[in-house]
Amino acid sequence: MFVVVGFVIVFGSIVVGYLMHGGNLLVLMQVSEFVIIGGAGLGAVFVAERPAVVRGMLRGTLGLLRPSRYSPAAYAELLQVLFELLYVARKDGLTGVEPHVEDPESSSILQKYPSFAQNRHAVAFLCDTLKVLLTGTVEDHHLSEILELDLERHHEEANTVPEAMQTVADAMPAFGIVAAVLGVIITMGKIGGAPEIVGKSVAAALVGTFLGILLGYGLFGPLARAMATRVREEEQYMACIRTALLSFSRGDSPITSVEFARRNIEPESRPSFAELEALTRRRPLAEGTGPKRVAA
């Protein structure tokens, strides 16, 4: 919603200010300039990026019209999922969570929390790591390296879309200049004609520069920034899972592990400690040793 409101403000203020100066909107309707700038930008994306990235740019743009999936409620569900799985692992040993991680779609725990269960990357990250712990052959520092590697690769892939969008934003002013230069070339062929004809041709050429700058800084640039923000939100969400798993693997209790995860959340979305206690109150835990590992 804020994306739509923002674009209404950007384009609305420009149009209103232009009309206040007595401008004619029809002068800005230069279809040829749109074809040159839009076509050149689209072609450059096709040359530079993989088809998956191009599709990701479209999906990412449409995704900005929906609220972020990483809301305070989603974090509350995440902490509950982590606590319940780690509680079972502490109470019954890691073999107790094996049915949940082997078949997440049938897990009685995961399926209670739809915002988490529908996040395929988060589910795979959590379940695969618990499977590694089930082997009982991975040291804590090796587990940390595995998780860092997984998140780093996913981060690189996720950032390809906002980076591609930012590249388009950076190219728009240059393509606007290309359109303007072509317009000037056409205008030079009309030198000696009626002043009003030459004036209209110059105005049409300048529209190219105007459109390139507007699209670069008023449309594609903000879209790239908004997509990058969504990527950072996902990184934070995944970092919570990583923190809880590392804490549990070194022997911390489930509630302590989840508290480490809670502290990893930005204050704006972070539940208070009292709220965390309320979320986990139905699972009283006695402090004890670390998770029971299964010998390889």
Short mmCIF file of the C-alpha atoms (twelve columns), coordinates in Angstrom:
data_MODEL
# 
_entry.id   MODEL 
# 
loop_
_atom_site.group_PDB 
_atom_site.id 
_atom_site.type_symbol 
_atom_site.label_atom_id 
_atom_site.label_alt_id 
_atom_site.label_comp_id 
_atom_site.label_asym_id 
_atom_site.label_seq_id 
_atom_site.Cartn_x 
_atom_site.Cartn_y 
_atom_site.Cartn_z 
_atom_site.pdbx_PDB_model_num 
ATOM 1   C CA . MET A 1   0.000  0.000   0.000   1 
ATOM 2   C CA . PHE A 2   2.790  2.447   0.855   1 
ATOM 3   C CA . VAL A 3   4.359  1.721   -2.539  1 
ATOM 4   C CA . VAL A 4   1.196  2.806   -4.333  1 
ATOM 5   C CA . VAL A 5   0.813  5.863   -2.108  1 
ATOM 6   C CA . GLY A 6   4.429  6.814   -2.736  1 
ATOM 7   C CA . PHE A 7   4.109  6.623   -6.507  1 
ATOM 8   C CA . VAL A 8   0.860  8.615   -6.405  1 
ATOM 9   C CA . ILE A 9   2.703  11.336  -4.490  1 
ATOM 10  C CA . VAL A 10  5.702  11.298  -6.850  1 
ATOM 11  C CA . PHE A 11  3.808  11.420  -10.136 1 
ATOM 12  C CA . GLY A 12  0.900  13.438  -8.758  1 
ATOM 13  C CA . SER A 13  3.128  16.231  -7.467  1 
ATOM 14  C CA . ILE A 14  4.980  16.412  -10.795 1 
ATOM 15  C CA . VAL A 15  1.785  16.580  -12.846 1 
ATOM 16  C CA . VAL A 16  0.125  19.089  -10.527 1 
ATOM 17  C CA . GLY A 17  3.203  21.309  -10.435 1 
ATOM 18  C CA . TYR A 18  3.485  21.137  -14.226 1 
ATOM 19  C CA . LEU A 19  -0.153 22.146  -14.655 1 
ATOM 20  C CA . MET A 20  0.265  24.981  -12.146 1 
ATOM 21  C CA . HIS A 21  2.912  26.404  -14.461 1 
ATOM 22  C CA . GLY A 22  0.413  26.264  -17.302 1 
ATOM 23  C CA . GLY A 23  1.880  23.176  -18.918 1 
ATOM 24  C CA . ASN A 24  0.059  21.079  -21.490 1 
ATOM 25  C CA . LEU A 25  -0.027 17.356  -20.622 1 
ATOM 26  C CA . LEU A 26  -0.396 16.421  -24.282 1 
ATOM 27  C CA . VAL A 27  3.132  17.689  -24.891 1 
ATOM 28  C CA . LEU A 28  4.426  14.982  -22.552 1 
ATOM 29  C CA . MET A 29  2.611  12.238  -24.425 1 
ATOM 30  C CA . GLN A 30  5.467  11.456  -26.795 1 
ATOM 31  C CA . VAL A 31  4.952  7.791   -27.641 1 
ATOM 32  C CA . SER A 32  8.198  7.606   -29.589 1 
ATOM 33  C CA . GLU A 33  10.176 8.639   -26.496 1 
ATOM 34  C CA . PHE A 34  8.501  5.915   -24.452 1 
ATOM 35  C CA . VAL A 35  9.336  3.376   -27.150 1 
ATOM 36  C CA . ILE A 36  12.997 4.391   -27.280 1 
ATOM 37  C CA . ILE A 37  13.564 4.526   -23.518 1 
ATOM 38  C CA . GLY A 38  11.356 1.592   -22.552 1 
ATOM 39  C CA . GLY A 39  12.533 -0.642  -25.376 1 
ATOM 40  C CA . ALA A 40  16.194 0.114   -24.769 1 
ATOM 41  C CA . GLY A 41  15.828 -0.550  -21.041 1 
ATOM 42  C CA . LEU A 42  13.988 -3.818  -21.608 1 
ATOM 43  C CA . GLY A 43  16.494 -4.978  -24.182 1 
ATOM 44  C CA . ALA A 44  19.407 -4.174  -21.876 1 
ATOM 45  C CA . VAL A 45  17.834 -6.280  -19.131 1 
ATOM 46  C CA . PHE A 46  17.408 -9.226  -21.518 1 
ATOM 47  C CA . VAL A 47  21.060 -8.967  -22.537 1 
ATOM 48  C CA . ALA A 48  22.456 -8.602  -19.016 1 
ATOM 49  C CA . GLU A 49  20.290 -10.915 -16.913 1 
ATOM 50  C CA . ARG A 50  19.171 -14.525 -16.851 1 
ATOM 51  C CA . PRO A 51  15.485 -15.253 -17.622 1 
ATOM 52  C CA . ALA A 52  14.960 -16.209 -13.969 1 
ATOM 53  C CA . VAL A 53  16.118 -12.748 -12.881 1 
ATOM 54  C CA . VAL A 54  13.805 -11.047 -15.387 1 
ATOM 55  C CA . ARG A 55  10.883 -13.075 -14.044 1 
ATOM 56  C CA . GLY A 56  12.027 -12.264 -10.528 1 
ATOM 57  C CA . MET A 57  11.920 -8.542  -11.303 1 
ATOM 58  C CA . LEU A 58  8.298  -8.874  -12.375 1 
ATOM 59  C CA . ARG A 59  7.348  -11.004 -9.371  1 
ATOM 60  C CA . GLY A 60  9.235  -8.701  -7.036  1 
ATOM 61  C CA . THR A 61  7.446  -5.627  -8.388  1 
ATOM 62  C CA . LEU A 62  4.032  -7.249  -7.947  1 
ATOM 63  C CA . GLY A 63  5.084  -8.535  -4.514  1 
ATOM 64  C CA . LEU A 64  5.637  -4.978  -3.325  1 
ATOM 65  C CA . LEU A 65  1.899  -4.407  -3.656  1 
ATOM 66  C CA . ARG A 66  1.372  -6.893  -0.817  1 
ATOM 67  C CA . PRO A 67  2.328  -6.334  2.826   1 
ATOM 68  C CA . SER A 68  5.633  -7.741  3.988   1 
ATOM 69  C CA . ARG A 69  5.392  -11.368 5.110   1 
ATOM 70  C CA . TYR A 70  7.824  -10.652 7.960   1 
ATOM 71  C CA . SER A 71  5.421  -8.923  10.314  1 
ATOM 72  C CA . PRO A 72  5.529  -9.024  14.138  1 
ATOM 73  C CA . ALA A 73  2.912  -11.797 13.971  1 
ATOM 74  C CA . ALA A 74  5.183  -13.815 11.655  1 
ATOM 75  C CA . TYR A 75  8.057  -13.467 14.101  1 
ATOM 76  C CA . ALA A 76  5.805  -14.566 16.957  1 
ATOM 77  C CA . GLU A 77  4.946  -17.705 14.965  1 
ATOM 78  C CA . LEU A 78  8.616  -18.293 14.199  1 
ATOM 79  C CA . LEU A 79  9.567  -18.180 17.874  1 
ATOM 80  C CA . GLN A 80  6.755  -20.608 18.679  1 
ATOM 81  C CA . VAL A 81  7.871  -23.027 15.951  1 
ATOM 82  C CA . LEU A 82  11.450 -22.913 17.163  1 
ATOM 83  C CA . PHE A 83  10.471 -23.413 20.779  1 
ATOM 84  C CA . GLU A 84  8.139  -26.328 20.123  1 
ATOM 85  C CA . LEU A 85  10.615 -28.178 17.914  1 
ATOM 86  C CA . LEU A 86  13.501 -27.599 20.303  1 
ATOM 87  C CA . TYR A 87  11.307 -28.586 23.231  1 
ATOM 88  C CA . VAL A 88  10.555 -31.918 21.575  1 
ATOM 89  C CA . ALA A 89  14.252 -32.356 20.793  1 
ATOM 90  C CA . ARG A 90  15.145 -31.720 24.428  1 
ATOM 91  C CA . LYS A 91  12.393 -33.928 25.860  1 
ATOM 92  C CA . ASP A 92  12.541 -36.879 23.456  1 
ATOM 93  C CA . GLY A 93  15.989 -36.461 21.955  1 
ATOM 94  C CA . LEU A 94  16.639 -35.313 18.409  1 
ATOM 95  C CA . THR A 95  14.932 -38.455 17.120  1 
ATOM 96  C CA . GLY A 96  11.708 -36.917 18.412  1 
ATOM 97  C CA . VAL A 97  11.808 -34.203 15.752  1 
ATOM 98  C CA . GLU A 98  12.759 -36.574 12.945  1 
ATOM 99  C CA . PRO A 99  9.153  -37.075 11.698  1 
ATOM 100 C CA . HIS A 100 8.669  -33.309 11.588  1 
ATOM 101 C CA . VAL A 101 11.829 -32.563 9.607   1 
ATOM 102 C CA . GLU A 102 11.550 -35.535 7.260   1 
ATOM 103 C CA . ASP A 103 8.008  -34.628 6.206   1 
ATOM 104 C CA . PRO A 104 7.335  -30.957 7.045   1 
ATOM 105 C CA . GLU A 105 4.054  -30.913 5.124   1 
ATOM 106 C CA . SER A 106 2.632  -33.482 7.542   1 
ATOM 107 C CA . SER A 107 4.209  -32.066 10.689  1 
ATOM 108 C CA . SER A 108 1.689  -31.379 13.434  1 
ATOM 109 C CA . ILE A 109 3.943  -28.594 14.707  1 
ATOM 110 C CA . LEU A 110 4.903  -26.794 11.509  1 
ATOM 111 C CA . GLN A 111 1.440  -26.859 9.996   1 
ATOM 112 C CA . LYS A 112 0.014  -25.027 13.016  1 
ATOM 113 C CA . TYR A 113 1.899  -21.936 11.915  1 
ATOM 114 C CA . PRO A 114 0.969  -21.098 8.315   1 
ATOM 115 C CA . SER A 115 3.229  -18.059 7.872   1 
ATOM 116 C CA . PHE A 116 6.225  -20.267 8.606   1 
ATOM 117 C CA . ALA A 117 4.979  -23.408 6.846   1 
ATOM 118 C CA . GLN A 118 4.433  -21.433 3.621   1 
ATOM 119 C CA . ASN A 119 7.982  -20.066 3.667   1 
ATOM 120 C CA . ARG A 120 9.747  -22.794 1.707   1 
ATOM 121 C CA . HIS A 121 13.250 -21.467 2.238   1 
ATOM 122 C CA . ALA A 122 12.795 -21.107 5.999   1 
ATOM 123 C CA . VAL A 123 11.287 -24.595 6.306   1 
ATOM 124 C CA . ALA A 124 14.086 -26.156 4.270   1 
ATOM 125 C CA . PHE A 125 16.750 -24.264 6.214   1 
ATOM 126 C CA . LEU A 126 15.380 -25.344 9.597   1 
ATOM 127 C CA . CYS A 127 14.637 -28.944 8.664   1 
ATOM 128 C CA . ASP A 128 17.903 -29.544 6.833   1 
ATOM 129 C CA . THR A 129 19.888 -28.208 9.772   1 
ATOM 130 C CA . LEU A 130 18.033 -30.420 12.230  1 
ATOM 131 C CA . LYS A 131 18.758 -33.381 9.953   1 
ATOM 132 C CA . VAL A 132 22.434 -32.502 10.187  1 
ATOM 133 C CA . LEU A 133 22.170 -32.409 13.977  1 
ATOM 134 C CA . LEU A 134 20.489 -35.807 13.861  1 
ATOM 135 C CA . THR A 135 23.661 -37.317 12.441  1 
ATOM 136 C CA . GLY A 136 25.527 -36.253 15.575  1 
ATOM 137 C CA . THR A 137 28.767 -35.876 13.606  1 
ATOM 138 C CA . VAL A 138 28.970 -32.092 13.126  1 
ATOM 139 C CA . GLU A 139 30.901 -29.901 15.538  1 
ATOM 140 C CA . ASP A 140 29.450 -26.555 16.567  1 
ATOM 141 C CA . HIS A 141 31.965 -24.476 14.607  1 
ATOM 142 C CA . HIS A 142 31.396 -26.628 11.518  1 
ATOM 143 C CA . LEU A 143 27.645 -26.190 11.877  1 
ATOM 144 C CA . SER A 144 28.134 -22.430 12.024  1 
ATOM 145 C CA . GLU A 145 30.115 -22.548 8.776   1 
ATOM 146 C CA . ILE A 146 27.416 -24.621 7.091   1 
ATOM 147 C CA . LEU A 147 24.684 -22.172 8.088   1 
ATOM 148 C CA . GLU A 148 26.754 -19.143 7.100   1 
ATOM 149 C CA . LEU A 149 27.450 -20.673 3.696   1 
ATOM 150 C CA . ASP A 150 23.775 -21.467 3.115   1 
ATOM 151 C CA . LEU A 151 22.615 -17.966 4.061   1 
ATOM 152 C CA . GLU A 152 25.410 -16.284 2.119   1 
ATOM 153 C CA . ARG A 153 24.533 -18.095 -1.105  1 
ATOM 154 C CA . HIS A 154 20.834 -17.393 -0.679  1 
ATOM 155 C CA . HIS A 155 21.629 -13.742 0.035   1 
ATOM 156 C CA . GLU A 156 23.642 -13.460 -3.173  1 
ATOM 157 C CA . GLU A 157 20.856 -15.016 -5.230  1 
ATOM 158 C CA . ALA A 158 18.116 -12.933 -3.622  1 
ATOM 159 C CA . ASN A 159 20.034 -9.715  -4.257  1 
ATOM 160 C CA . THR A 160 20.322 -10.317 -7.997  1 
ATOM 161 C CA . VAL A 161 16.790 -8.990  -8.530  1 
ATOM 162 C CA . PRO A 162 17.107 -5.644  -6.699  1 
ATOM 163 C CA . GLU A 163 20.586 -5.196  -8.200  1 
ATOM 164 C CA . ALA A 164 19.178 -5.738  -11.687 1 
ATOM 165 C CA . MET A 165 16.396 -3.246  -10.974 1 
ATOM 166 C CA . GLN A 166 18.961 -0.721  -9.733  1 
ATOM 167 C CA . THR A 167 20.943 -1.212  -12.933 1 
ATOM 168 C CA . VAL A 168 17.840 -0.317  -14.924 1 
ATOM 169 C CA . ALA A 169 17.326 2.752   -12.736 1 
ATOM 170 C CA . ASP A 170 20.911 3.877   -13.350 1 
ATOM 171 C CA . ALA A 171 20.518 3.387   -17.105 1 
ATOM 172 C CA . MET A 172 17.254 5.300   -17.521 1 
ATOM 173 C CA . PRO A 173 18.765 8.831   -17.517 1 
ATOM 174 C CA . ALA A 174 21.298 7.736   -20.150 1 
ATOM 175 C CA . PHE A 175 18.585 6.260   -22.348 1 
ATOM 176 C CA . GLY A 176 16.674 9.505   -21.852 1 
ATOM 177 C CA . ILE A 177 19.657 11.387  -23.233 1 
ATOM 178 C CA . VAL A 178 19.756 8.993   -26.207 1 
ATOM 179 C CA . ALA A 179 16.108 9.765   -26.928 1 
ATOM 180 C CA . ALA A 180 16.767 13.493  -26.552 1 
ATOM 181 C CA . VAL A 181 19.761 13.381  -28.923 1 
ATOM 182 C CA . LEU A 182 17.681 11.567  -31.526 1 
ATOM 183 C CA . GLY A 183 15.044 14.259  -31.127 1 
ATOM 184 C CA . VAL A 184 17.659 16.984  -31.610 1 
ATOM 185 C CA . ILE A 185 18.877 15.247  -34.770 1 
ATOM 186 C CA . ILE A 186 15.329 15.318  -36.120 1 
ATOM 187 C CA . THR A 187 14.982 18.963  -35.072 1 
ATOM 188 C CA . MET A 188 18.127 19.953  -36.940 1 
ATOM 189 C CA . GLY A 189 16.472 18.748  -40.102 1 
ATOM 190 C CA . LYS A 190 13.666 21.217  -39.508 1 
ATOM 191 C CA . ILE A 191 15.867 24.280  -39.056 1 
ATOM 192 C CA . GLY A 192 14.577 27.058  -41.282 1 
ATOM 193 C CA . GLY A 193 10.991 25.937  -40.900 1 
ATOM 194 C CA . ALA A 194 8.250  27.699  -38.967 1 
ATOM 195 C CA . PRO A 195 9.265  28.570  -35.397 1 
ATOM 196 C CA . GLU A 196 6.294  26.731  -33.902 1 
ATOM 197 C CA . ILE A 197 7.294  23.529  -35.709 1 
ATOM 198 C CA . VAL A 198 10.892 23.768  -34.521 1 
ATOM 199 C CA . GLY A 199 9.695  24.575  -31.007 1 
ATOM 200 C CA . LYS A 200 7.463  21.496  -30.869 1 
ATOM 201 C CA . SER A 201 10.300 19.308  -32.106 1 
ATOM 202 C CA . VAL A 202 12.669 20.655  -29.414 1 
ATOM 203 C CA . ALA A 203 10.013 20.099  -26.743 1 
ATOM 204 C CA . ALA A 204 9.503  16.522  -27.886 1 
ATOM 205 C CA . ALA A 205 13.267 15.925  -27.676 1 
ATOM 206 C CA . LEU A 206 13.449 17.334  -24.146 1 
ATOM 207 C CA . VAL A 207 10.647 14.986  -23.075 1 
ATOM 208 C CA . GLY A 208 13.104 12.128  -23.557 1 
ATOM 209 C CA . THR A 209 15.491 13.569  -20.969 1 
ATOM 210 C CA . PHE A 210 12.597 14.268  -18.633 1 
ATOM 211 C CA . LEU A 211 11.243 10.722  -18.891 1 
ATOM 212 C CA . GLY A 212 14.640 9.106   -18.437 1 
ATOM 213 C CA . ILE A 213 15.373 11.019  -15.232 1 
ATOM 214 C CA . LEU A 214 11.848 10.561  -13.889 1 
ATOM 215 C CA . LEU A 215 11.775 6.816   -14.540 1 
ATOM 216 C CA . GLY A 216 15.271 6.337   -13.141 1 
ATOM 217 C CA . TYR A 217 14.883 8.268   -9.889  1 
ATOM 218 C CA . GLY A 218 11.112 8.247   -9.466  1 
ATOM 219 C CA . LEU A 219 10.179 4.690   -10.475 1 
ATOM 220 C CA . PHE A 220 12.913 2.084   -10.896 1 
ATOM 221 C CA . GLY A 221 15.232 3.450   -8.207  1 
ATOM 222 C CA . PRO A 222 12.583 3.322   -5.452  1 
ATOM 223 C CA . LEU A 223 11.467 -0.118  -6.660  1 
ATOM 224 C CA . ALA A 224 15.037 -1.417  -6.385  1 
ATOM 225 C CA . ARG A 225 15.360 0.026   -2.888  1 
ATOM 226 C CA . ALA A 226 12.049 -1.491  -1.785  1 
ATOM 227 C CA . MET A 227 13.076 -4.911  -3.141  1 
ATOM 228 C CA . ALA A 228 16.407 -4.700  -1.321  1 
ATOM 229 C CA . THR A 229 14.512 -3.917  1.886   1 
ATOM 230 C CA . ARG A 230 12.410 -7.061  1.450   1 
ATOM 231 C CA . VAL A 231 15.615 -9.074  0.984   1 
ATOM 232 C CA . ARG A 232 17.041 -7.659  4.225   1 
ATOM 233 C CA . GLU A 233 13.821 -8.560  6.039   1 
ATOM 234 C CA . GLU A 234 14.184 -12.156 4.891   1 
ATOM 235 C CA . GLU A 235 17.841 -12.184 5.965   1 
ATOM 236 C CA . GLN A 236 16.854 -11.107 9.459   1 
ATOM 237 C CA . TYR A 237 14.164 -13.789 9.623   1 
ATOM 238 C CA . MET A 238 16.619 -16.492 8.582   1 
ATOM 239 C CA . ALA A 239 19.229 -15.177 11.002  1 
ATOM 240 C CA . CYS A 240 16.782 -15.806 13.854  1 
ATOM 241 C CA . ILE A 241 16.588 -19.473 12.877  1 
ATOM 242 C CA . ARG A 242 20.358 -19.695 12.618  1 
ATOM 243 C CA . THR A 243 20.870 -18.103 16.038  1 
ATOM 244 C CA . ALA A 244 18.416 -20.450 17.753  1 
ATOM 245 C CA . LEU A 245 19.908 -23.566 16.154  1 
ATOM 246 C CA . LEU A 246 23.473 -22.617 17.051  1 
ATOM 247 C CA . SER A 247 22.452 -21.857 20.618  1 
ATOM 248 C CA . PHE A 248 20.655 -25.188 20.982  1 
ATOM 249 C CA . SER A 249 23.481 -27.159 19.383  1 
ATOM 250 C CA . ARG A 250 25.924 -25.921 22.007  1 
ATOM 251 C CA . GLY A 251 23.667 -27.109 24.831  1 
ATOM 252 C CA . ASP A 252 21.389 -24.180 25.695  1 
ATOM 253 C CA . SER A 253 17.817 -24.897 26.739  1 
ATOM 254 C CA . PRO A 254 14.976 -24.298 24.242  1 
ATOM 255 C CA . ILE A 255 13.769 -21.140 25.990  1 
ATOM 256 C CA . THR A 256 17.307 -19.744 26.051  1 
ATOM 257 C CA . SER A 257 17.813 -20.578 22.391  1 
ATOM 258 C CA . VAL A 258 14.577 -18.850 21.467  1 
ATOM 259 C CA . GLU A 259 15.563 -15.844 23.568  1 
ATOM 260 C CA . PHE A 260 18.769 -15.575 21.535  1 
ATOM 261 C CA . ALA A 261 16.614 -15.641 18.400  1 
ATOM 262 C CA . ARG A 262 14.308 -12.962 19.823  1 
ATOM 263 C CA . ARG A 263 17.240 -10.646 20.463  1 
ATOM 264 C CA . ASN A 264 18.169 -11.008 16.794  1 
ATOM 265 C CA . ILE A 265 14.914 -9.326  15.696  1 
ATOM 266 C CA . GLU A 266 14.819 -5.589  15.027  1 
ATOM 267 C CA . PRO A 267 13.120 -3.710  17.893  1 
ATOM 268 C CA . GLU A 268 10.220 -2.645  15.661  1 
ATOM 269 C CA . SER A 269 9.123  -6.258  15.142  1 
ATOM 270 C CA . ARG A 270 10.573 -7.875  18.260  1 
ATOM 271 C CA . PRO A 271 8.127  -9.249  20.858  1 
ATOM 272 C CA . SER A 272 8.940  -8.382  24.445  1 
ATOM 273 C CA . PHE A 273 10.282 -10.975 26.863  1 
ATOM 274 C CA . ALA A 274 6.891  -11.067 28.563  1 
ATOM 275 C CA . GLU A 275 5.236  -11.765 25.219  1 
ATOM 276 C CA . LEU A 276 7.765  -14.533 24.552  1 
ATOM 277 C CA . GLU A 277 6.919  -16.090 27.910  1 
ATOM 278 C CA . ALA A 278 3.226  -15.948 27.031  1 
ATOM 279 C CA . LEU A 279 3.914  -17.660 23.697  1 
ATOM 280 C CA . THR A 280 5.833  -20.493 25.356  1 
ATOM 281 C CA . ARG A 281 4.043  -20.698 28.717  1 
ATOM 282 C CA . ARG A 282 2.233  -23.913 27.901  1 
ATOM 283 C CA . ARG A 283 5.600  -25.703 27.581  1 
ATOM 284 C CA . PRO A 284 7.303  -25.474 31.001  1 
ATOM 285 C CA . LEU A 285 10.905 -26.630 30.717  1 
ATOM 286 C CA . ALA A 286 13.394 -27.744 33.280  1 
ATOM 287 C CA . GLU A 287 16.898 -26.547 32.600  1 
ATOM 288 C CA . GLY A 288 19.139 -29.431 31.638  1 
ATOM 289 C CA . THR A 289 21.847 -30.558 29.365  1 
ATOM 290 C CA . GLY A 290 22.094 -30.066 25.642  1 
ATOM 291 C CA . PRO A 291 20.296 -32.022 22.938  1 
ATOM 292 C CA . LYS A 292 20.622 -35.757 22.828  1 
ATOM 293 C CA . ARG A 293 22.506 -36.677 19.708  1 
ATOM 294 C CA . VAL A 294 22.253 -39.895 17.800  1 
ATOM 295 C CA . ALA A 295 25.496 -41.650 17.167  1 
ATOM 296 C CA . ALA A 296 26.464 -41.928 13.559  1 
# 
